[in-house]
Amino acid sequence: MSQHSLTSYACHADQSRGRTVDETPDAFLDAFESDRRRVSCCAAFRRLEYKTQAFVTLEDDHFRTRLTHTLEVAGIARTLAKALQVNETLAETIALAHDLGHPPFGHAGEVALRELMSENGGFEHNTHSLRVVDYLEHPYPKHRGLNLTFETREGLIKHNTRYDRPDATSTDPALWDLFESGHLPSVEGQIACVADRLAYDSHDLEDAIAAGFLTEQDLDTVGLWPEAAKPVREQHPDLVLAAIRRPVLDRLGAILIGDVVAETTKRIQQIEPALVEDLRTADSSVVALSETRNEQLNELEAFLLERVYRHHRLVRMDAKARRFIERLFRAYIENPAMLPPRFAARIDEQGVHRVVCDYIAGMTDRFCQDDYLRMFEPFERV
């Protein structure tokens, strides 16, 4: 979408607040397009392919990974941004970067690191996503980090969903300017938040069906499913659930995206924003579901929590994952000389706990499991 066709309250690339380190602009990419390239080319983005979303990737090649989740979020974000005439590239870029700080083994990994770091600065994956792009990734010789624009960085630290709670009270002065702009992100950042929710609810539902956790009778008890499924089932009355789940979920996505567009348009008309700052300081997010659809999605999420996330197979895998991370963390704390030299070199400046946390949070599921085996399993006999 042309910059000239964007609304006045969208983020315009030529009006960006800029980067921490001044750079010569790219001749062919605007500021947000350049951010998108930097995110998609960084090592942390590639590692998402082998990090758990909800179902452990080591169990089945067809479950979503953190990378495929991210791509689905980015697709929904672009769709919403286009419909609302705001910056598609920025919304997509925030979506592509929003989970770079996730540790291995999904939310079980985050819970483990949060507890292990509770007395040493804590761990929250949105803050860590920003640490990844600001510091831990350093492919450019002139500066550490990816040196992303203010708008992309703001979208990461203010990402807010059921699993994400931005820390507006951070004691890190480097983050203060991101919150001084307002307690909410730009409209593109708000879009990334809603897109995240729509993506994980839909694909966790599909993966749960594929895993055999749910029957069609189970799903018919949740209001949104029969509404989306009825016309599909009428056309294909004899097909098994696995054969119709995708068209049903496509319809469900269209229903929810249409509702977000309608509700957001209504809210924008009510507050009549002129600039992006008007949305950063609004009483609440303008990008949202209607009250009715939000209640229905809450019902679906409660269903997923009870029938999927608390399923004994996931609980067992989460417990195993936490053991991996807890034992590795303590082993590295006790003997930091085992860390790779480039991590060990930062201990005097940043403390052993933060450095070990950085190292483990960057691991993929399979690297974490292999590292655990190397650390604790007996030597093979020769």
N, C-alpha and C positions, 0 to 999 in steps of 0.2 A: 504494500500500500504506500502510495506517495506520501511524503512528509506533509505535503500541502493539503491532503485529504483527511488528515487526522483532526480530531476534535481539539479544542484549545486546552483541555485539561489532560490530554495525553502527554506522555513524555516524548519530546521531539529530540532526535539525536543531535541536531545542531545547537540545541539549547541545554545539553547535558552539563551537569555540574563538574564534569571532568574526572580526571584520574589523580591518584595521589602523587604520582611522578609524571610530570609533563612529558608528552611525547609528540613527535611529528605525526599528524593524522595520516591514516592509510589512504592512498590515492584512490582505491577502488571500493573500500568498505566504509560505511559510516560507523560511528562510535559503538553502537550496539551490535552491529554486524561483526565488528572486530572482536567484541566480547564473546559473541557466540562461537567464533572460530577458536578463540583461546580456550574456552571451556571444553569444546568438543575434541580438541587436540591434546588435552592435558592427561597425564598418567592416571590421575584420580578418577577421571571419567571412564577410562578404559577398564579400570578395576571394578567398576560397578557391574560388569558382566558376570562376575563371580561372587557377588554378594547377595545374600538372601533378601527377598522382599517379605513374604509371609511364610511360604513353604520352602524348606531348605533346598537349595539348588543341587546339593549332592544326591538327593533322593530321586530326582526325575529331571530329564532334560527339557520337559515341556512346561514346567512351572515358570511363572514370571521371576525374573531376577531384578535386582535394583536397577539395572540398565534398561530393561524393557519397560519397567514401570516408569522410569524417567522419560522415555520416548513417548509413552502414552500420555503422560502429563503434558509434555510439550505439544503434542498434537491437539489436545483439547484446549490448551492455552491459546494456540494460534487461532483455532476456530472461534473462541469467545472474543479474542481481541479484534479479529476481522469483523465480526458481527457488531461489535460496539464501537468500531472506528477508532481504536487506539493502537498503540504501537505493537504490532505482531512480533517483531524481532525481539524487542525487550521482554515481552511476556514469555516467548519461547526460551530466551536465554536464561532467565531466572528459573524457569522450569527445568532446563537442562542442568543447572548447577545446584538445584535446591537440596539434593541428597549426597553431594560430594563428601560430606562429613560423616555419613553413616558408617559405623563400624561393621565388622563381619557379623553374620547371623542375625540380621534384622534388629527388631526392638529388644530381643533378649540380650544382644551385645551392648546396646545402649544402656539398658538397665544395669548390667554388670559394671560397665565403666563409670556410670554415674555414682554407683555405690562405692567403687574402689577409689574414686577421686573426690569423695564427699568432703574430705578435710584438706584437700589440696587444689582448690580452685574449681572443682566440679567438672562435669562433662555434659554438654547439651549439643545435639548434632547440628542445629542451625548455627550456633556460635562456632562450632568446629568447621562447618562448611566454609564460613568466612575465613577462618584460620587457614584452611586448605588453599583458598584462592589468594589470600593476602600474604601467606608466608611459606607454607609447606611445599607448594608447587613453586619451582624456581627455574623455569626453562630459559629465562632471558638473563644475559650477563650483566645488564645495567641495573637490575633491581630484583629483589626477592618478590615472589608472588606473580600473579598474572596481571597485576595493575589494572583491574577492571574499573569501569565507570562507577561513580557514586550510585547511580540508579540501580545497577545490577547488584551491587553490594548491599544496598538498602533492602532490596527484595529478598535477599538471603537471610539477613539478620531479623527481619520482621515477618518471616514466613510463619503463618499461624493456622494450624488445623487441630484436629483431635489429638494428634501425636506431637504437635509443635507448639511450644509456648515461648515467644520471644522474651528475652531478658532485657527489659528497658532499664533496669537498675544496675547494669554492668558497671564494674569499677574500672574497666579498661578505658583509659582516655581516648584510645584510638577509635572507639566505637561511639563516643558521645555525639559526634556530629551526625551520625546516622539516625539517632533518636531525636536530636534537637529539631530536625525537620518536621517532626510530628510523630504521633504514636502509631500511625498507620503507614503502610507502604503506598506507593503510587497505585493508580488503577491497574497497571500491568502487573504489579506485585500482588495485588488482591486477586487478580485473575489466576495467577499461578497457585495461590492458596486453594481456591475453589476447584481448579482443575486437578490438583493433587487429590482432593477428597473424592471427586467423581471417579478418577482413575482407579484408586485403590479399592473403593467399594465395588466397582464393576469387575475388576480383574481378580480380586480375591474371591468373589462369588463364582466366577468361571473356574478358577483353579480348584475351589472346593468341590464343585460339581465333578471336575475331572478326577479328583482324588477319591471320589465316592463317598464324600462326607454328607451329601445332601441328595434327597430325592425330590421329584416334582411335587409330591404331596407336601413335603416340608416347605418348599418354596411358595406354594399356593397360600400359605398362612401369612405371607408378608405382602402387604398391599401393593407395592410397586411391581412385584413380579407378575401377578395375574393380569394387571393392567397392560403391561408390555407384552405378555405372552399370548393373550387371547387371540389377536388377529393371526399370529404365526401358527398357533395351535389349530385354528379353524382351517387354515390352508393345508396343514400337515398333521392330521389327527392321529396318524399311526406311527409317526417317527418317534424314536426314543429321545430322551432328554438331551443326550450328547449331540444329537443331530440338529437340534433347534436352538441350543443355548446361545450360539453366536448371533443369529438374527434377533433373538429376544433381547440380548444385551445391547445390540445396536439400537433397537427401538428404545430401550430404557435410557441409553445415553442421549438420544435425540430428545426425549421427553425432558430430561433434566437440563440439558444445555439450553433448550428453548425456554425453559422456566427461568434459568439464570439470566438470559438476555432480557426477558420481559421484566423481571423484578429489578434488575440493575437499571434498565431504562427508566422505570418508574421512579426509582430512588434518585437518579440523576436529575430528572425533571423537577423533583421536589426541592432539591438543594441548589440547583442551578449553578454548578461550579464553573468558574471562568479559567482557573489555573490548576495545575497539578497540586499545588500547595493547599487548595481548598479541600481536596480529598484526603491528603495526609493528616489534616487536622479536624476532619469531620467527626461527629459523635460515634459513628460506627461505619463499618465497611459498606460501600455502595454495591460491590459485587457480591451477590448473595442469591440464595434460593428464596422463593416465597415461603411464607409461614407454613402453608399446607405441605408443600414438597419437602421442606426441611424436616417437618415432623415425620413424614414418610421415610425419608432417608435415615433419620435417627432410629426409626423402627428397624430398618434393614441393618443398620450398624449394630444394634443391640442383638439382633438375630445372629449376625456374623460372630459377634463376641462369644455368644453362648454356644453356638453350634460348630464354629470353626476354630477360632483362636484358642478356645479352651478344650478343644478336642485332644484326647490323650496322646495322639501321635505328635501333635505340635508341642504340647506341654513337655513331653519326653525329650524332643529335640531341643527345645529351649533350655531345659535343665542341663543337657549335655553341653550345649554351646556356652552357657554361663560357666560351667566347670572349666572348659578349655581356657576361656579368657581370664578367669580368676587365677588359675594356677600359673598361666604364662605371665600375667602381670606381676604376681608376687615373686616369681623366679627372677624376672628381669630387675625388679627393685632390689632384691637381695644380691644380685650379681650383675650390675649394669655393664660390666666388661663384655658380656655376651651380646650386647647390642651392636649393630653395624656401626662402624667408626663415624659415619656422618651424623648419626643420632647421638652417639656417646659424646661427641665433641660439643654438643649443646647443653650438657648437663650442668656445668658450672653456672651458666647464664640463666637457664630456665628451670632447673630443678629436675631431679630424676623422675619424679612422678609424672610431670607434664610430658617429658620426653618419651617415657615408656607408653603413656597414653597415646601420644601421637603415633608411635610405631604400631601399636596394636590396632588402633582405629583405622589405620591405612591398610590393614591386611584384608585379603579376600578370605572367603570361607575356607577354601582349600588350602591356602597358605597357612592360615591359622591352625587348621587341623594337622597339616604336615609339620608345622613348627612344634605343635604339642607332642606329636609322635617322636620327633627328633629329641625333644627335651626330656621326655619322661619314659619312653619305651626302652627296654634293654637293647644293647647292641646285638646285631645279628651274629650268630655263630658262624665261624669260617672254618 
